Amino acid sequence: MQKYFLSPSIIASDFTRLTEEIRACESAGADWLHMDIMDGHFVPTITIGPLFVEACKRASKLPLDVHLMISEPEKYIEDFAKAGASNITVHVETCPDLPKVVKKIQSLGCKAGITLNPATPASALDSALPLADLVLVMSVKPGYSGQTFMPEMISKVEEIRNKLNALRSSAHLEVDGGINLDTLPLMKKAGANAFVTGNAAFKHPQGTAAGVKALKELASSPTL
């Protein structure tokens, strides 16, 4: 039976209430905490680094789902592993030898994720797909929180799901970007089983716990 995972993106939270926000995610059933690491080079924004990840590790027992939107990620993988990352996901655009980087992540005791920008074809992942523990499909252009979902990425999720099935891979297929109560079912139907969410969780009118709970129930619903 397929398992579904909800991974609230911590950069959408209220940093002045970080511990409370993490507790709300935990109590409402979040499975992972998503960490968007941006360097101001590969993407225009600068966000957080290993020290922040380490602080979240101390504040939470949830697995930390770390997405490296940075240039030369292989230089920093060990730092994030030491900080407490459970999953470390890297971009094919920044890794000329993607299988090598995947193996390095796994050698550090972390699950290895691979991802690609919306404009990059799914075939770019083929060399590392049999090795990956997780594949992340971006449904917005990486770099900014709160962007509008790109419906054309549904077909990319379907394509990658078919590739994983052909390989008999147990890798998680994760989606990130504009995931809310309307778009999550579309990505679930396309074959995703892990969902990153930002504003739909942390900017919910009834608070973070209500936002996470609603999305988690939808992800886990057998009726979709």
N, CA, C and O of each residue as an XYZ file, in Angstrom:
896
protein
N       0.844     -1.202      0.000
C       0.000      0.000      0.000
C       0.879      1.251      0.000
O       1.808      1.370      0.799
N       0.573      2.176     -0.903
C       1.370      3.396     -1.033
C       1.261      4.270      0.215
O       0.173      4.458      0.760
N       2.393      4.797      0.657
C       2.408      5.753      1.762
C       2.583      7.159      1.203
O       3.259      7.367      0.196
N       1.966      8.106      1.874
C       2.024      9.494      1.437
C       2.631     10.357      2.537
O       2.370     10.151      3.722
N       3.438     11.321      2.127
C       4.212     12.124      3.064
C       3.957     13.612      2.816
O       3.931     14.072      1.675
N       3.769     14.348      3.909
C       3.623     15.801      3.830
C       4.853     16.448      4.453
O       5.258     16.106      5.564
N       5.442     17.394      3.715
C       6.707     18.013      4.120
C       6.560     19.534      4.119
O       6.905     20.172      3.125
N       6.055     20.140      5.212
C       5.916     21.593      5.259
C       7.265     22.300      5.107
O       8.258     21.924      5.730
N       7.271     23.329      4.265
C       8.510     24.063      3.967
C       8.732     25.157      5.002
O       7.977     26.128      5.066
N       9.764     24.995      5.803
C       9.964     25.822      6.989
C      10.241     27.284      6.662
O      10.041     28.152      7.512
N      10.704     27.575      5.431
C      10.980     28.984      5.124
C       9.691     29.795      4.979
O       9.734     31.025      4.958
N       8.545     29.116      4.878
C       7.266     29.828      4.835
C       6.719     30.106      6.231
O       5.686     30.759      6.380
N       7.416     29.609      7.255
C       6.938     29.758      8.631
C       7.293     31.133      9.186
O       8.009     31.911      8.554
N       6.781     31.412     10.371
C       7.110     32.636     11.105
C       8.360     32.343     11.935
O       8.284     31.661     12.957
N       9.518     32.863     11.491
C      10.778     32.557     12.167
C      10.830     33.092     13.596
O      11.614     32.601     14.408
N      10.013     34.084     13.911
C       9.987     34.592     15.292
C       9.284     33.614     16.234
O       9.364     33.751     17.454
N       8.598     32.631     15.660
C       7.887     31.619     16.448
C       8.275     30.223     15.950
O       7.424     29.337     15.862
N       9.532     30.029     15.633
C       9.955     28.827     14.929
C       9.629     27.549     15.696
O       9.103     26.598     15.117
N       9.935     27.517     16.984
C       9.669     26.302     17.755
C       8.175     25.997     17.787
O       7.776     24.840     17.660
N       7.344     27.032     17.957
C       5.889     26.826     17.955
C       5.408     26.309     16.607
O       4.539     25.439     16.542
N       5.980     26.850     15.526
C       5.590     26.421     14.179
C       5.952     24.945     13.958
O       5.169     24.187     13.387
N       7.126     24.554     14.407
C       7.551     23.158     14.276
C       6.634     22.256     15.087
O       6.221     21.199     14.609
N       6.313     22.661     16.308
C       5.410     21.874     17.152
C       4.037     21.722     16.485
O       3.429     20.653     16.538
N       3.560     22.795     15.861
C       2.260     22.737     15.183
C       2.305     21.739     14.032
O       1.354     20.985     13.829
N       3.404     21.728     13.278
C       3.559     20.757     12.186
C       3.533     19.333     12.730
O       2.863     18.458     12.182
N       4.260     19.119     13.799
C       4.332     17.776     14.394
C       2.961     17.309     14.879
O       2.540     16.189     14.591
N       2.275     18.170     15.611
C       0.998     17.775     16.208
C      -0.077     17.528     15.158
O      -1.011     16.762     15.391
N       0.054     18.178     13.995
C      -0.964     18.051     12.951
C      -0.674     16.917     11.977
O      -1.454     16.680     11.055
N       0.449     16.210     12.175
C       0.692     15.020     11.372
C       1.694     15.155     10.251
O       1.757     14.284      9.383
N       2.490     16.233     10.236
C       3.530     16.349      9.207
C       4.493     15.167      9.316
O       4.765     14.673     10.411
N       5.001     14.726      8.175
C       5.914     13.583      8.144
C       7.376     14.009      8.121
O       8.218     13.374      8.756
N       7.680     15.070      7.402
C       9.027     15.612      7.283
C       8.945     17.127      7.465
O       7.858     17.703      7.430
N      10.091     17.763      7.657
C      10.203     19.223      7.569
C      11.101     19.542      6.386
O      12.235     19.069      6.315
N      10.598     20.338      5.466
C      11.341     20.667      4.253
C      12.199     21.916      4.474
O      11.735     22.922      5.011
N      13.452     21.825      4.050
C      14.404     22.919      4.216
C      14.880     23.391      2.834
O      15.593     22.662      2.144
N      14.493     24.593      2.433
C      14.918     25.132      1.147
C      16.205     25.932      1.329
O      16.194     27.026      1.893
N      17.305     25.377      0.847
C      18.611     26.005      0.976
C      18.931     26.719     -0.333
O      19.112     26.071     -1.364
N      19.002     28.045     -0.300
C      19.252     28.852     -1.500
C      20.482     29.727     -1.280
O      20.691     30.273     -0.196
N      21.296     29.848     -2.338
C      22.617     30.475     -2.167
C      22.778     31.852     -2.810
O      23.847     32.454     -2.708
N      21.728     32.364     -3.475
C      21.884     33.647     -4.154
C      22.688     33.556     -5.432
O      23.001     34.579     -6.042
N      23.027     32.344     -5.847
C      23.826     32.139     -7.061
C      23.080     31.243     -8.042
O      22.736     31.680     -9.140
N      22.828     29.999     -7.657
C      22.020     29.113     -8.503
C      20.587     29.637     -8.603
O      19.953     29.555     -9.656
N      20.097     30.169     -7.502
C      18.808     30.867     -7.478
C      19.043     32.254     -6.885
O      20.027     32.456     -6.174
N      18.152     33.222     -7.165
C      18.438     34.592     -6.739
C      18.345     34.867     -5.248
O      18.915     35.846     -4.766
N      17.645     34.032     -4.518
C      17.406     34.279     -3.098
C      18.464     33.601     -2.231
O      19.025     32.573     -2.610
N      18.732     34.191     -1.059
C      19.564     33.556     -0.036
C      18.649     33.213      1.143
O      17.897     34.068      1.611
N      18.707     31.980      1.620
C      17.821     31.614      2.729
C      18.619     31.156      3.942
O      19.104     31.985      4.712
N      18.758     29.857      4.118
C      19.287     29.300      5.363
C      20.450     28.354      5.059
O      20.686     27.999      3.905
N      21.172     27.952      6.108
C      22.319     27.074      5.936
C      22.367     25.993      6.995
O      21.376     25.751      7.685
N      23.520     25.337      7.130
C      23.625     24.203      8.068
C      23.298     24.550      9.517
O      22.731     23.722     10.230
N      23.642     25.755      9.966
C      23.359     26.119     11.361
C      21.858     26.119     11.641
O      21.416     25.691     12.707
N      21.088     26.597     10.680
C      19.632     26.610     10.837
C      19.091     25.179     10.834
O      18.225     24.837     11.638
N      19.602     24.351      9.933
C      19.174     22.952      9.882
C      19.469     22.266     11.210
O      18.645     21.510     11.725
N      20.646     22.536     11.758
C      21.031     21.925     13.043
C      20.093     22.374     14.157
O      19.742     21.580     15.030
N      19.682     23.645     14.133
C      18.744     24.147     15.147
C      17.392     23.448     15.020
O      16.776     23.103     16.029
N      16.930     23.240     13.795
C      15.662     22.529     13.586
C      15.766     21.079     14.031
O      14.802     20.504     14.535
N      16.932     20.499     13.844
C      17.142     19.123     14.289
C      16.992     19.015     15.806
O      16.440     18.040     16.315
N      17.487     20.021     16.517
C      17.351     20.025     17.974
C      15.917     20.278     18.403
O      15.497     19.833     19.471
N      15.164     20.994     17.573
C      13.800     21.384     17.934
C      12.756     20.353     17.529
O      11.610     20.439     17.969
N      13.127     19.376     16.698
C      12.127     18.465     16.168
C      12.680     17.057     16.008
O      13.874     16.857     15.786
N      11.781     16.091     16.128
C      12.149     14.697     15.872
C      11.785     14.268     14.454
O      12.059     13.135     14.058
N      11.164     15.171     13.684
C      10.794     14.827     12.319
C      12.031     14.752     11.424
O      12.992     15.490     11.642
N      12.022     13.871     10.418
C      13.102     13.863      9.440
C      13.194     15.209      8.722
O      12.177     15.824      8.401
N      14.413     15.653      8.479
C      14.642     16.931      7.804
C      14.918     16.668      6.324
O      15.857     15.959      5.962
N      14.082     17.253      5.494
C      14.039     17.037      4.044
C      14.734     18.233      3.384
O      14.097     19.250      3.107
N      16.042     18.107      3.133
C      16.874     19.250      2.746
C      17.032     19.318      1.228
O      17.491     18.364      0.601
N      16.651     20.443      0.652
C      16.700     20.676     -0.803
C      17.763     21.733     -1.084
O      17.594     22.906     -0.751
N      18.864     21.297     -1.705
C      19.993     22.197     -1.960
C      19.851     22.886     -3.315
O      20.198     22.323     -4.353
N      19.340     24.103     -3.286
C      19.282     24.940     -4.493
C      20.529     25.819     -4.514
O      20.455     27.043     -4.405
N      21.677     25.154     -4.657
C      22.955     25.845     -4.548
C      23.923     25.336     -5.610
O      23.802     24.210     -6.094
N      24.876     26.180     -5.959
C      25.947     25.775     -6.863
C      26.946     24.891     -6.114
O      27.148     25.051     -4.910
N      27.553     23.979     -6.822
C      28.572     23.074     -6.271
C      28.120     22.414     -4.956
O      28.818     22.509     -3.947
N      26.976     21.759     -4.966
C      26.437     21.190     -3.721
C      27.352     20.154     -3.081
O      27.320     19.965     -1.866
N      28.169     19.483     -3.892
C      29.035     18.436     -3.339
C      29.994     18.981     -2.285
O      30.483     18.224     -1.447
N      30.270     20.290     -2.318
C      31.162     20.900     -1.319
C      30.498     21.018      0.052
O      31.186     21.158      1.064
N      29.177     20.962      0.091
C      28.448     21.265      1.322
C      27.614     20.098      1.849
O      27.026     20.186      2.927
N      27.566     19.012      1.089
C      26.736     17.871      1.481
C      27.104     17.362      2.868
O      26.222     17.077      3.678
N      28.395     17.247      3.148
C      28.818     16.727      4.445
C      28.367     17.637      5.583
O      27.985     17.155      6.650
N      28.408     18.957      5.361
C      27.967     19.909      6.388
C      26.493     19.704      6.725
O      26.106     19.740      7.893
N      25.676     19.488      5.697
C      24.241     19.304      5.939
C      23.952     17.939      6.548
O      23.030     17.799      7.351
N      24.726     16.944      6.174
C      24.567     15.625      6.802
C      24.888     15.709      8.290
O      24.157     15.169      9.120
N      25.976     16.383      8.623
C      26.361     16.547     10.031
C      25.332     17.370     10.799
O      25.139     17.164     11.998
N      24.670     18.305     10.111
C      23.668     19.161     10.759
C      22.389     18.404     11.084
O      21.562     18.883     11.859
N      22.221     17.206     10.488
C      21.060     16.402     10.833
C      20.086     16.119      9.710
O      18.983     15.632      9.962
N      20.468     16.414      8.462
C      19.579     16.133      7.336
C      19.283     14.643      7.242
O      20.166     13.809      7.444
N      18.043     14.320      6.937
C      17.653     12.934      6.656
C      17.682     12.660      5.157
O      18.233     11.656      4.705
N      17.077     13.574      4.391
C      17.111     13.529      2.926
C      17.928     14.721      2.441
O      17.780     15.824      2.969
N      18.773     14.522      1.460
C      19.474     15.633      0.810
C      19.229     15.522     -0.685
O      19.593     14.531     -1.318
N      18.605     16.560     -1.241
C      18.242     16.570     -2.660
C      19.077     17.604     -3.400
O      19.207     18.744     -2.955
N      19.641     17.197     -4.535
C      20.492     18.078     -5.348
C      19.906     18.204     -6.747
O      19.150     17.346     -7.201
N      20.272     19.293     -7.422
C      19.796     19.575     -8.777
C      20.726     18.990     -9.819
O      21.947     19.082     -9.701
N      20.138     18.389    -10.839
C      20.938     17.882    -11.953
C      21.692     19.020    -12.645
O      22.776     18.808    -13.188
N      21.118     20.227    -12.625
C      21.767     21.359    -13.295
C      23.080     21.755    -12.640
O      23.915     22.400    -13.273
N      23.275     21.377    -11.378
C      24.493     21.761    -10.651
C      25.444     20.590    -10.452
O      26.494     20.749     -9.829
N      25.094     19.417    -10.970
C      25.894     18.206    -10.736
C      26.248     17.542    -12.065
O      25.462     16.749    -12.585
N      27.412     17.852    -12.618
C      27.819     17.220    -13.871
C      27.859     15.695    -13.779
O      27.586     15.010    -14.766
N      28.194     15.160    -12.611
C      28.200     13.714    -12.388
C      27.192     13.407    -11.289
O      27.557     13.222    -10.128
N      25.916     13.356    -11.671
C      24.842     13.197    -10.690
C      24.926     11.866     -9.936
O      24.735     11.864     -8.720
N      25.204     10.730    -10.597
C      25.315      9.478     -9.833
C      26.392      9.533     -8.748
O      26.211      8.967     -7.670
N      27.490     10.197     -9.019
C      28.573     10.316     -8.033
C      28.102     11.070     -6.794
O      28.404     10.679     -5.667
N      27.359     12.152     -7.012
C      26.862     12.953     -5.884
C      25.824     12.169     -5.086
O      25.799     12.238     -3.857
N      24.969     11.423     -5.785
C      23.979     10.583     -5.101
C      24.671      9.586     -4.183
O      24.271      9.409     -3.032
N      25.699      8.943     -4.689
C      26.432      7.951     -3.889
C      27.121      8.606     -2.692
O      27.213      8.007     -1.620
N      27.601      9.831     -2.877
C      28.245     10.533     -1.758
C      27.234     10.822     -0.653
O      27.528     10.637      0.528
N      26.041     11.277     -1.040
C      24.986     11.547     -0.056
C      24.662     10.275      0.726
O      24.558     10.298      1.952
N      24.507      9.181      0.013
C      24.166      7.911      0.666
C      25.289      7.417      1.571
O      25.029      6.807      2.608
N      26.537      7.679      1.184
C      27.678      7.248      2.002
C      27.723      7.962      3.341
O      28.356      7.487      4.284
N      27.041      9.123      3.427
C      26.992      9.911      4.661
C      25.785      9.532      5.521
O      25.528     10.157      6.550
N      25.052      8.513      5.097
C      23.929      8.023      5.890
C      22.615      8.727      5.641
O      21.676      8.586      6.426
N      22.532      9.488      4.555
C      21.304     10.214      4.218
C      20.637      9.588      2.997
O      21.292      8.930      2.189
N      19.335      9.798      2.874
C      18.625      9.436      1.660
C      18.975     10.475      0.587
O      19.025     11.673      0.865
N      19.216     10.002     -0.637
C      19.645     10.892     -1.714
C      18.489     11.221     -2.645
O      17.843     10.331     -3.198
N      18.239     12.525     -2.810
C      17.211     12.992     -3.720
C      17.820     13.688     -4.925
O      18.893     14.286     -4.836
N      17.120     13.604     -6.057
C      17.538     14.305     -7.261
C      16.371     15.135     -7.762
O      15.213     14.741     -7.632
N      16.685     16.287     -8.337
C      15.628     17.170     -8.809
C      16.091     17.943    -10.026
O      17.254     17.875    -10.423
N      15.148     18.687    -10.617
C      15.417     19.418    -11.840
C      14.487     20.614    -11.924
O      13.384     20.601    -11.377
N      14.943     21.640    -12.611
C      14.127     22.824    -12.820
C      12.984     22.511    -13.792
O      13.072     21.545    -14.550
N      11.916     23.311    -13.779
C      10.794     23.046    -14.684
C      11.176     22.970    -16.161
O      10.575     22.206    -16.917
N      12.169     23.753    -16.576
C      12.553     23.768    -17.991
C      13.443     22.589    -18.389
O      13.667     22.364    -19.578
N      13.949     21.838    -17.417
C      14.854     20.714    -17.697
C      14.042     19.450    -17.963
O      13.145     19.126    -17.184
N      14.336     18.730    -19.049
C      13.566     17.516    -19.352
C      13.814     16.410    -18.335
O      14.890     16.328    -17.742
N      12.824     15.575    -18.141
C      12.935     14.481    -17.179
C      14.084     13.537    -17.522
O      14.671     12.923    -16.631
N      14.403     13.422    -18.793
C      15.486     12.530    -19.225
C      16.833     12.901    -18.620
O      17.734     12.064    -18.568
N      16.985     14.138    -18.162
C      18.250     14.580    -17.553
C      18.570     13.793    -16.286
O      19.726     13.736    -15.867
N      17.549     13.186    -15.673
C      17.745     12.431    -14.436
C      18.062     10.957    -14.671
O      18.367     10.233    -13.724
N      17.996     10.514    -15.899
C      18.037      9.079    -16.187
C      19.261      8.371    -15.609
O      19.148      7.242    -15.131
N      20.422      9.014    -15.645
C      21.648      8.340    -15.200
C      21.619      8.006    -13.714
O      22.224      7.025    -13.281
N      20.908      8.831    -12.930
C      20.882      8.632    -11.471
C      19.574      8.046    -10.970
O      19.453      7.721     -9.789
N      18.599      7.910    -11.851
C      17.271      7.466    -11.411
C      17.295      6.092    -10.727
O      16.590      5.904     -9.736
N      18.082      5.126    -11.223
C      18.084      3.820    -10.543
C      18.702      3.865     -9.146
O      18.476      2.961     -8.342
N      19.482      4.915     -8.851
C      20.185      5.012     -7.570
C      19.420      5.832     -6.533
O      19.619      5.651     -5.331
N      18.557      6.723     -6.983
C      17.958      7.727     -6.108
C      16.965      7.133     -5.119
O      16.258      6.172     -5.423
N      16.926      7.726     -3.932
C      15.922      7.382     -2.920
C      14.687      8.265     -3.033
O      13.623      7.934     -2.508
N      14.839      9.393     -3.725
C      13.774     10.386     -3.829
C      13.977     11.167     -5.119
O      15.107     11.484     -5.490
N      12.880     11.474     -5.798
C      12.917     12.350     -6.973
C      11.950     13.495     -6.710
O      10.784     13.279     -6.377
N      12.449     14.706     -6.864
C      11.647     15.903     -6.599
C      11.349     16.615     -7.912
O      12.263     16.921     -8.678
N      10.076     16.878     -8.172
C       9.663     17.653     -9.331
C       9.224     19.035     -8.861
O       8.310     19.165     -8.047
N       9.883     20.057     -9.381
C       9.525     21.435     -9.053
C       8.348     21.876     -9.921
O       8.419     21.809    -11.149
N       7.277     22.322     -9.291
C       6.125     22.820    -10.040
C       6.041     24.345    -10.002
O       4.998     24.934    -10.287
N       7.164     24.968     -9.643
C       7.403     26.402     -9.830
C       8.883     26.547    -10.168
O       9.654     25.602     -9.995
N       9.281     27.715    -10.644
C      10.705     27.973    -10.846
C      11.343     28.170     -9.476
O      10.832     28.958     -8.681
N      12.440     27.482     -9.174
C      13.014     27.570     -7.826
C      13.552     28.955     -7.522
O      14.079     29.642     -8.397
N      13.409     29.356     -6.254
C      13.999     30.623     -5.833
C      13.111     31.492     -4.975
O      13.610     32.310     -4.203
N      11.803     31.334     -5.092
C      10.906     32.185     -4.316
C       9.741     31.365     -3.773
O       9.206     30.496     -4.462
N       9.355     31.651     -2.531
C       8.192     31.015     -1.932
C       6.927     31.717     -2.412
O       6.946     32.912     -2.706
N       5.828     30.972     -2.489
C       4.537     31.576     -2.782
C       4.204     31.737     -4.254
O       3.285     32.481     -4.597
N       4.940     31.049     -5.143
C       4.667     31.172     -6.569
C       3.445     30.340     -6.979
O       2.968     29.481     -6.236
N       2.959     30.634     -8.200
C       1.785     29.948     -8.724
C       2.168     28.604     -9.333
O       3.145     28.500    -10.074
N       1.401     27.600     -9.018
C       1.569     26.243     -9.528
C       1.581     26.219    -11.058
O       0.781     26.895    -11.705
N       2.501     25.429    -11.628
C       2.622     25.282    -13.081
C       1.949     23.956    -13.488
O       2.544     22.896    -13.296
N       0.735     23.990    -14.040
C       0.020     22.747    -14.344
C       0.731     21.869    -15.371
O       0.494     20.663    -15.427
N       1.599     22.469    -16.181
C       2.311     21.663    -17.172
C       3.293     20.680    -16.531
O       3.812     19.793    -17.209
N       3.549     20.831    -15.239
C       4.437     19.892    -14.543
C       3.735     18.584    -14.159
O       4.391     17.627    -13.747
N       2.420     18.541    -14.293
C       1.689     17.301    -14.002
C       2.179     16.177    -14.911
O       2.386     15.049    -14.465
N       2.360     16.499    -16.187
C       2.806     15.469    -17.134
C       4.229     15.013    -16.833
O       4.581     13.865    -17.106
N       5.051     15.900    -16.274
C       6.415     15.496    -15.908
C       6.376     14.516    -14.737
O       7.150     13.559    -14.706
N       5.492     14.742    -13.786
C       5.324     13.797    -12.677
C       4.887     12.441    -13.221
O       5.416     11.407    -12.813
N       3.930     12.442    -14.136
C       3.475     11.185    -14.736
C       4.627     10.472    -15.443
O       4.777      9.256    -15.324
N       5.435     11.233    -16.176
C       6.562     10.644    -16.903
C       7.568     10.005    -15.947
O       8.034      8.888    -16.173
N       7.894     10.725    -14.880
C       8.879     10.189    -13.930
C       8.302      9.015    -13.148
O       9.022      8.062    -12.851
N       7.017      9.069    -12.810
C       6.388      7.925    -12.142
C       6.485      6.686    -13.020
O       6.775      5.599    -12.522
N       6.248      6.834    -14.312
C       6.348      5.707    -15.230
C       7.773      5.167    -15.289
O       7.978      3.954    -15.345
N       8.752      6.057    -15.277
C      10.161      5.639    -15.290
C      10.495      4.861    -14.012
O      11.147      3.818    -14.063
N      10.042      5.380    -12.868
C      10.319      4.698    -11.594
C       9.648      3.331    -11.549
O      10.237      2.359    -11.073
N       8.427      3.260    -12.040
C       7.722      1.977    -12.063
C       8.450      0.971    -12.953
O       8.558     -0.208    -12.615
N       8.947      1.451    -14.092
C       9.676      0.569    -15.009
C      10.945      0.017    -14.369
O      11.355     -1.113    -14.636
N      11.557      0.839    -13.518
C      12.764      0.421    -12.798
C      12.442     -0.400    -11.546
O      13.339     -0.931    -10.890
N      11.138     -0.496    -11.224
C      10.693     -1.109     -9.963
C      11.354     -0.429     -8.769
O      11.734     -1.068     -7.788
N      11.474      0.871     -8.889
C      12.118      1.672     -7.849
C      11.127      1.989     -6.736
O       9.946      2.221     -6.991
N      11.616      1.997     -5.505
C      10.795      2.386     -4.355
C      11.027      3.849     -3.971
O      10.590      4.290     -2.908
N      11.709      4.592     -4.829
C      12.003      6.002     -4.533
C      10.713      6.801     -4.363
O       9.725      6.575     -5.062
N      10.746      7.732     -3.425
C       9.626      8.657     -3.273
C       9.612      9.625     -4.455
O      10.664     10.027     -4.953
N       8.426      9.987     -4.891
C       8.264     11.010     -5.916
C       7.603     12.216     -5.255
O       6.419     12.197     -4.919
N       8.393     13.248     -5.082
C       7.994     14.428     -4.314
C       7.720     15.595     -5.256
O       8.336     15.703     -6.317
N       6.795     16.463     -4.866
C       6.487     17.661     -5.647
C       6.571     18.888     -4.747
O       6.263     18.831     -3.557
N       6.996     19.998     -5.346
C       7.219     21.221     -4.575
C       6.907     22.420     -5.446
O       7.478     22.587     -6.524
N       5.981     23.262     -4.963
C       5.681     24.506     -5.656
C       4.195     24.698     -5.871
O       3.592     24.037     -6.716
N       3.603     25.608     -5.105
C       2.182     25.892     -5.271
C       1.276     24.748     -4.853
O       0.154     24.630     -5.346
N       1.759     23.893     -3.935
C       0.954     22.740     -3.508
C      -0.035     23.181     -2.432
O       0.351     23.659     -1.365
N      -1.318     23.009     -2.739
C      -2.387     23.394     -1.806
C      -3.539     22.391     -1.936
O      -3.383     21.340     -2.558
N      -4.673     22.713     -1.356
C      -5.803     21.773     -1.360
C      -6.338     21.505     -2.766
O      -6.974     20.478     -3.005
N      -6.080     22.432     -3.700
C      -6.544     22.242     -5.077
C      -5.541     21.470     -5.924
O      -5.927     20.642     -6.749
N      -4.252     21.741     -5.721
C      -3.237     21.158     -6.601
C      -2.678     19.824     -6.089
O      -2.193     19.015     -6.880
N      -2.741     19.592     -4.786
C      -2.221     18.332     -4.253
C      -2.913     17.115     -4.892
O      -2.225     16.171     -5.281
N      -4.242     17.107     -5.011
C      -4.878     15.941     -5.635
C      -4.429     15.700     -7.076
O      -4.363     14.556     -7.525
N      -4.122     16.781     -7.800
C      -3.666     16.639     -9.187
C      -2.318     15.930     -9.242
O      -2.097     15.060    -10.084
N      -1.420     16.312     -8.337
C      -0.096     15.698     -8.310
C      -0.149     14.277     -7.744
O       0.628     13.413     -8.151
N      -1.055     14.042     -6.817
C      -1.220     12.684     -6.288
C      -1.727     11.754     -7.385
O      -1.226     10.639     -7.530
N      -2.698     12.194     -8.145
C      -3.232     11.397     -9.240
C      -2.162     11.110    -10.292
O      -2.165     10.052    -10.922
N      -1.236     12.074    -10.478
C      -0.162     11.915    -11.472
C       0.913     10.938    -11.010
O       1.713     10.466    -11.817
N       0.934     10.631     -9.704
C       1.884      9.638     -9.209
C       2.788     10.080     -8.090
O       3.630      9.302     -7.640
N       2.641     11.319     -7.621
C       3.471     11.785     -6.506
C       2.996     11.161     -5.200
O       1.808     10.891     -5.028
N       3.936     10.933     -4.277
C       3.549     10.422     -2.957
C       4.136     11.242     -1.809
O       3.959     10.896     -0.641
N       4.841     12.338     -2.146
C       5.360     13.242     -1.113
C       5.113     14.669     -1.585
O       5.322     14.995     -2.753
N       4.664     15.517     -0.656
C       4.181     16.834     -1.033
C       4.796     17.911     -0.131
O       4.615     17.906      1.087
N       5.521     18.824     -0.762
C       6.054     19.982     -0.040
C       5.009     21.085     -0.101
O       4.439     21.351     -1.159
N       4.762     21.719      1.024
C       3.786     22.806      1.054
C       4.314     23.961      1.886
O       4.947     23.756      2.921
N       4.052     25.167      1.430
C       4.519     26.355      2.139
C       3.374     27.164      2.699
O       2.922     26.940      3.821
N       2.910     28.111      1.896
C       1.874     29.027      2.365
C       0.564     28.324      2.707
O      -0.153     28.763      3.606
N       0.244     27.241      2.003
C      -1.020     26.537      2.289
C      -1.047     25.984      3.707
O      -2.117     25.786      4.282
N       0.132     25.736      4.269
C       0.214     25.275      5.655
C       0.392     26.441      6.613
O      -0.393     26.623      7.543
N       1.436     27.230      6.374
C       1.839     28.239      7.360
C       1.033     29.530      7.304
O       1.061     30.313      8.254
N       0.311     29.768      6.204
C      -0.513     30.984      6.103
C      -2.005     30.650      6.151
O      -2.840     31.457      5.743
N      -2.332     29.466      6.648
C      -3.740     29.054      6.745
C      -4.474     29.989      7.700
O      -3.939     30.330      8.755
N      -5.691     30.409      7.350
C      -6.412     31.363      8.199
C      -6.654     30.884      9.622
O      -6.789     31.698     10.536
N      -6.710     29.571      9.820
C      -6.902     29.035     11.178
C      -5.590     28.613     11.839
O      -5.596     28.007     12.911
N      -4.480     28.931     11.203
C      -3.185     28.624     11.794
C      -2.488     27.438     11.143
O      -3.079     26.695     10.359
N      -1.228     27.285     11.488
C      -0.383     26.265     10.871
C      -0.907     24.858     11.089
O      -0.954     24.064     10.150
N      -1.301     24.539     12.312
C      -1.768     23.178     12.591
C      -2.967     22.824     11.724
O      -3.053     21.706     11.216
N      -3.886     23.754     11.549
C      -5.071     23.506     10.723
C      -4.679     23.304      9.266
O      -5.222     22.432      8.588
N      -3.737     24.109      8.786
C      -3.283     23.984      7.405
C      -2.611     22.655      7.146
O      -2.894     21.995      6.147
N      -1.714     22.254      8.049
C      -1.019     20.979      7.888
C      -2.007     19.824      7.974
O      -1.941     18.893      7.172
N      -2.910     19.873      8.926
C      -3.878     18.781      9.123
C      -4.747     18.581      7.879
O      -4.982     17.448      7.460
N      -5.217     19.666      7.300
C      -6.081     19.563      6.114
C      -5.316     18.949      4.938
O      -5.856     18.110      4.217
N      -4.080     19.360      4.747
C      -3.287     18.839      3.639
C      -2.902     17.375      3.867
O      -2.912     16.570      2.936
N      -2.563     17.042      5.114
C      -2.202     15.665      5.427
C      -3.386     14.732      5.211
O      -3.227     13.641      4.664
N      -4.564     15.152      5.634
C      -5.757     14.325      5.432
C      -6.049     14.119      3.949
O      -6.446     13.034      3.526
N      -5.845     15.179      3.166
C      -6.080     15.079      1.734
C      -5.054     14.149      1.073
O      -5.401     13.340      0.213
N      -3.804     14.275      1.483
C      -2.743     13.417      0.913
C      -3.012     11.953      1.211
O      -2.761     11.087      0.372
N      -3.520     11.676      2.397
C      -3.714     10.290      2.842
C      -5.063      9.710      2.449
O      -5.310      8.519      2.634
N      -5.938     10.557      1.904
C      -7.296     10.111      1.589
C      -7.298      9.029      0.519
O      -6.640      9.179     -0.510
N      -8.031      7.934      0.747
C      -8.101      6.862     -0.256
C      -9.086      7.171     -1.376
O      -9.202      6.404     -2.331
N      -9.794      8.290     -1.262
C     -10.876      8.577     -2.219
C     -10.394      9.252     -3.482
O     -11.142      9.346     -4.455
N      -9.127      9.736     -3.488
C      -8.660     10.456     -4.681
C      -8.385      9.496     -5.824
O      -7.984      9.923     -6.906
